[in-house]
C-alpha cells in the first residue's frame, strides 16, 4: 500500500486496459492480422474518411496502418490503444476506435465506422466506453477529442457524452490540399465522477 495521496497516485496510471471492452451492443478488442479486409472496406470509403486528415486509403496504406496498430500492442509502456469495433450479435468488424495518451494524465479519444453502421447510436456507445476506460482503467485526469468543424455528426456525439467545447483551432492541420479548422472537446475526471453518482 502506498502512502502517496490519491491525487498523486492518479498521475501515474497503470496504463493497462482489460480487453475486450464490452458495451450493450459492441465489443472493443485488439486488432488481428486477419482484420485487413474489413478494415480496408471502410478505410477506403471516401464517405468514411471525409473528415479524416488521411484517406481514402489505398491497399498498401491499409496494410501499413494495420501493421502499425499491431505494433502498438507490444509497446511498453503502451501509449496507444487502437481497437477494433465489432458487433456482439455477429462479430462483424464495423470500425475502429482509440485512446492515445498525449501526456501524463491526459488522453485523446476517437473513432470511425463503416457507412452502413452510421445513425444507430454506435458512436455515442463507443465514445462513452472509451471515456469510462480512460478514467477508470487508465486513471486519466482529462480526456480530449479533436474534430473537424464540418463534422456535425461527431460533434453531436461528443456533446451527447457530456464532453464540452473548449477551443477552436484555426488551421489545425494541412491535409488533402487544404487547411482544417477543428474544435477541441474535453471532459475531466471530476465531471465523469459526478455522472457516476
C-alpha positions as CSV (number, residue, x, y, z in Angstrom):
1,X,0.0,0.0,0.0
2,X,1.3,3.4,-1.0
3,X,1.5,6.5,1.3
4,X,1.0,8.9,-1.7
5,X,-2.2,10.8,-1.8
6,X,-4.8,9.7,-4.3
7,X,-4.3,12.8,-6.5
8,X,-0.6,11.9,-6.9
9,X,-1.3,8.2,-7.5
10,X,-3.7,9.2,-10.3
11,X,-1.0,10.9,-12.2
12,X,0.8,7.6,-12.6
13,X,-1.9,5.4,-14.3
14,X,-1.4,1.7,-14.7
15,X,-1.8,2.2,-18.4
16,X,-3.5,-1.1,-19.0
17,X,-6.9,-1.9,-20.3
18,X,-8.7,-5.2,-19.8
19,X,-9.8,-6.2,-23.2
20,X,-12.2,-6.7,-24.8
21,X,-14.3,-3.9,-23.6
22,X,-18.0,-4.8,-23.9
23,X,-20.8,-2.3,-24.3
24,X,-24.5,-3.1,-24.8
25,X,-24.1,-4.0,-28.5
26,X,-20.4,-3.8,-29.2
27,X,-17.0,-5.3,-28.3
28,X,-13.8,-3.2,-28.5
29,X,-10.9,-5.6,-29.0
30,X,-7.4,-5.8,-30.2
31,X,-6.9,-5.8,-34.0
32,X,-5.8,-9.1,-35.7
33,X,-3.8,-9.5,-38.9
34,X,-7.0,-11.2,-40.4
35,X,-8.9,-8.0,-40.0
36,X,-7.4,-6.5,-43.1
37,X,-10.4,-6.9,-45.5
38,X,-12.9,-5.4,-43.1
39,X,-10.6,-2.5,-42.2
40,X,-9.9,-1.7,-45.9
41,X,-13.6,-1.8,-46.7
42,X,-14.3,1.2,-44.5
43,X,-10.9,2.9,-44.7
44,X,-11.0,3.1,-48.5
45,X,-14.5,4.6,-48.4
46,X,-14.4,8.3,-49.2
47,X,-17.6,8.9,-47.2
48,X,-16.0,7.4,-44.1
49,X,-12.7,9.3,-44.4
50,X,-14.3,12.6,-45.5
51,X,-13.4,14.4,-42.2
52,X,-10.2,12.5,-41.6
53,X,-6.8,14.0,-42.3
54,X,-6.0,11.0,-44.5
55,X,-7.7,8.7,-46.9
56,X,-9.4,7.2,-48.6
57,X,-6.7,4.5,-48.1
58,X,-5.1,2.5,-50.8
59,X,-4.5,-1.2,-50.1
60,X,-0.8,-0.6,-49.1
61,X,-1.8,2.2,-46.8
62,X,-4.3,0.0,-45.0
63,X,-1.6,-2.7,-44.6
64,X,0.8,-0.2,-43.2
65,X,-1.8,1.1,-40.8
66,X,-2.7,-2.4,-39.6
67,X,0.9,-3.3,-39.0
68,X,1.4,-0.1,-37.0
69,X,-1.7,-0.9,-34.9
70,X,-0.5,-4.4,-34.3
71,X,2.9,-3.0,-33.2
72,X,1.2,-0.8,-30.6
73,X,0.1,-4.0,-28.8
74,X,3.7,-4.7,-27.9
75,X,4.7,-1.2,-26.7
76,X,5.9,-0.9,-23.1
77,X,4.8,1.4,-21.8
78,X,1.8,1.4,-24.1
79,X,0.6,4.8,-25.1
80,X,-1.9,3.9,-27.9
81,X,-4.9,1.6,-27.7
82,X,-6.2,1.4,-31.3
83,X,-9.1,-1.1,-31.1
84,X,-11.3,-2.9,-33.5
85,X,-15.1,-2.3,-33.0
86,X,-17.2,-5.4,-33.5
87,X,-20.8,-6.2,-33.2
88,X,-21.7,-8.6,-30.3
89,X,-24.5,-10.0,-32.4
90,X,-22.4,-11.4,-35.2
91,X,-18.8,-10.5,-34.5
92,X,-18.7,-8.3,-37.7
93,X,-15.9,-5.6,-37.6
94,X,-17.6,-2.3,-38.2
95,X,-14.9,0.3,-37.3
96,X,-12.0,1.4,-35.1
97,X,-11.6,3.5,-32.0
98,X,-8.7,4.6,-29.9
99,X,-7.4,6.1,-26.7
100,X,-4.0,7.8,-27.2
101,X,-2.0,9.1,-24.1
102,X,-0.9,12.6,-25.0
103,X,0.9,13.3,-21.8
104,X,0.7,12.1,-18.2
105,X,-2.9,12.1,-17.1
106,X,-4.4,13.1,-20.5
107,X,-5.8,11.0,-23.3
108,X,-7.3,11.7,-26.7
109,X,-10.2,9.6,-28.0
110,X,-11.6,9.0,-31.5
111,X,-13.5,6.5,-33.6
112,X,-14.6,5.8,-37.2
113,X,-17.2,3.4,-38.5
114,X,-18.2,1.9,-41.8
115,X,-21.0,3.8,-43.5
116,X,-23.6,1.0,-43.0
117,X,-23.3,1.4,-39.2
118,X,-24.0,5.2,-39.1
119,X,-27.1,6.5,-37.4
120,X,-27.5,3.7,-34.9
121,X,-26.0,5.3,-31.8
122,X,-22.8,3.3,-32.0
123,X,-20.6,6.4,-32.0
124,X,-22.0,7.5,-28.6
125,X,-21.7,4.0,-27.3
126,X,-18.1,3.8,-28.3
127,X,-17.2,7.2,-27.0
128,X,-18.8,6.6,-23.6
129,X,-16.9,3.3,-23.4
130,X,-13.6,5.0,-24.2
131,X,-14.2,7.7,-21.6
132,X,-15.1,5.2,-18.9
133,X,-12.0,3.1,-19.8
134,X,-9.8,6.2,-19.8
135,X,-10.9,7.5,-16.4
136,X,-11.4,4.0,-14.9
137,X,-8.8,1.6,-16.0
138,X,-6.2,4.1,-17.1
139,X,-6.7,6.6,-14.3
140,X,-6.6,9.6,-16.5
141,X,-7.5,13.1,-15.3
142,X,-8.6,14.6,-18.6
143,X,-9.9,13.3,-21.9
144,X,-10.0,15.3,-25.1
145,X,-11.1,14.8,-28.7
146,X,-10.4,17.0,-31.7
147,X,-13.0,17.1,-34.5
148,X,-13.3,18.9,-37.8
149,X,-15.6,21.9,-37.5
150,X,-17.5,20.5,-40.5
151,X,-18.2,17.1,-38.9
152,X,-21.5,17.9,-37.2
153,X,-22.4,14.2,-36.6
154,X,-19.3,13.6,-34.5
155,X,-19.7,17.0,-32.7
156,X,-23.1,15.8,-31.7
157,X,-21.7,12.5,-30.4
158,X,-19.2,14.3,-28.2
159,X,-21.8,16.6,-26.8
160,X,-24.0,13.6,-26.0
161,X,-21.2,12.0,-24.0
162,X,-21.0,15.2,-21.8
163,X,-17.8,16.4,-23.3
164,X,-17.8,20.2,-23.6
165,X,-16.4,22.5,-26.2
166,X,-13.1,24.1,-25.1
167,X,-11.4,25.7,-28.1
168,X,-11.4,26.4,-31.8
169,X,-8.1,25.6,-33.6
170,X,-7.9,27.6,-36.8
171,X,-5.7,25.9,-39.5
172,X,-5.2,22.9,-37.1
173,X,-3.7,20.9,-39.9
174,X,-2.8,20.9,-43.6
175,X,-4.1,17.7,-45.4
176,X,-5.7,16.7,-48.6
177,X,-4.7,20.0,-50.2
178,X,-6.4,22.3,-47.7
179,X,-6.4,23.7,-44.2
180,X,-8.6,22.2,-41.5
181,X,-10.2,24.0,-38.6
182,X,-11.0,21.8,-35.6
183,X,-12.9,22.0,-32.4
184,X,-11.4,20.7,-29.1
185,X,-13.8,19.0,-26.8
186,X,-12.8,17.9,-23.3
187,X,-14.0,16.4,-20.0
188,X,-12.4,15.8,-16.7
189,X,-12.3,13.1,-14.1
190,X,-14.3,15.3,-11.7
191,X,-17.1,15.6,-14.4
192,X,-17.0,11.9,-15.0
193,X,-17.3,11.1,-11.3
194,X,-20.3,13.4,-11.0
195,X,-22.0,11.4,-13.7
196,X,-21.5,8.2,-11.8
197,X,-23.3,9.4,-8.7
